[in-house]
Amino acid sequence: MANCSLAGFFMYSLLKPLLFQMDPERAHHLITGSLAALHRLPGSGALIRAQYKTTSPRLRQQLCGMQFDNPVGMAAGFDKSGALYPLLGDLGFGFVESGTFTALAQPGNPRPRLFRLPAQKALINRMGFNNAGAAAVRRLIRRQKRTIPRGLNLGKSKVAPLEDAVADYCASLALLADQADYIAINVSSPNTPGLRQLQAGSALKELLVAIQDQLRELARKQSEPARPLFVKLAPDLSNAELDELVDLAVQLQLDGLILTNTTLDHSRVAPERDTQGGLSGPLLHNRALECVRRASVRSAGRLILIGVGGITTAADAIERLAAGASLLQFYTAYIYEGPGLPRRLNRGIDQFMQQNGLQQISDLIGLEHRDPQRWQLIRPGGEAAGLIQQHA
Ligand SMILES: Cc1cc2nc3c(=O)[nH]c(=O)nc-3n(C[C@H](O)[C@H](O)[C@H](O)COP(=O)(O)O)c2cc1C
């Protein structure tokens, strides 16, 4: 099985130079389209699963009624149509967040709108929520078999004025909520003019209260618990703004936060490579980690945190969990590292837990805050890890 996975990895490393010659968006559609077509062949799902899935009781957890086989998820933006969920479910992810979806179909910004910065393993995008609209997405995804937890990420339609944002989000929620295991409200994309203004405390409160009311009403009609609700925030908030929104999330009893979206801070991008849009990948790592750390301390365990931004290695994943994230996501690293990444991260987390006597993932989540001394001793790249490497 390890050999199969290795084969998949080497195939990607062979394909990557060709793909990287192409326009990034074309390359994305070519590779995901081909894989999705392959995945529809009878029996292929089981073969792909055998190659990419990690099974370990240490990685399993139940959160807000959802069962996660592992903590590694695909971030929003990769599955913008909703069509890739069945494939990603077999590629070793513990969950998938599809979207962003808007109430109205929209083409997004003109191309080119996605750019690679290979030297920094980064991406810059200004896609602008290109999607088929909530009604068409519903028709597509209602036919899909649910395998792993699926979040549906909702944003504001570009043509809806900010004053009508609540009605616009509620319109897509009405069409999609029953197809989701959790709902993610995106108020942090930098590519829809004005969207980030919805992160202002009062505006966000009004929006979230309306969404919670609608989710509760749906739950009442279906005699089910309300769908879990998460909000995705930007890394460019000041620490004071982040603290305020963490407090709001606690006050409204949201299920959690997704930290973070792409950044508008391009200070470490070479001027000749710079272009307008949200930056993702390793350059975002430190701030996204800091946001999780801060939100974890401030919320004192009352929110579930999904850590996203620059996660590329198993050490990054372990560090993000220890900082307080219960779940992880990535997008950019998948483009640079290929389809073996979920498995590599999951195996790395699992081995780390085994080596350090951590029985279940909750023993690792927030360890940095619960037992800082122990964390300093065992953290990857820390003193003890260095000693182990020296003696290996
Ligand atoms: C091409 C691209 C498109 C994205 N589209 C969305 C989106 O539609 N909705 C959203 O919430 N985040 C979107 N994101 C942000 C990612 O979900 C993630 O928050 C961000 O890229 C940081 O993670 P990473 O460094 O692992 O890529 C997008 C990112 C990229 C690179």
The ligand as a Gaussian input file, in Angstrom:
#p B3LYP/6-31G(d) Opt

LIG

0 1
 C       -7.395000      29.630000      -5.668000
 C       -7.996000      29.806000      -4.312000
 C       -9.357000      29.999000      -4.189000
 C       -9.940000      30.171000      -2.938000
 N      -11.282000      30.326000      -2.850000
 C      -11.865000      30.433000      -1.630000
 C      -13.266000      30.534000      -1.505000
 O      -14.006000      30.491000      -2.490000
 N      -13.779000      30.639000      -0.248000
 C      -12.998000      30.662000       0.876000
 O      -13.520000      30.738000       1.983000
 N      -11.653000      30.547000       0.773000
 C      -11.077000      30.437000      -0.429000
 N       -9.723000      30.320000      -0.529000
 C       -8.898000      30.389000       0.695000
 C       -8.542000      29.017000       1.231000
 O       -9.689000      28.305000       1.615000
 C       -7.587000      29.142000       2.451000
 O       -8.276000      29.808000       3.490000
 C       -6.321000      29.918000       2.120000
 O       -5.853000      29.618000       0.830000
 C       -5.207000      29.626000       3.128000
 O       -4.862000      28.263000       3.126000
 P       -3.586000      27.677000       2.304000
 O       -2.403000      28.524000       2.658000
 O       -3.485000      26.260000       2.748000
 O       -3.950000      27.794000       0.862000
 C       -9.125000      30.157000      -1.778000
 C       -7.746000      29.952000      -1.914000
 C       -7.175000      29.775000      -3.151000
 C       -5.697000      29.569000      -3.255000

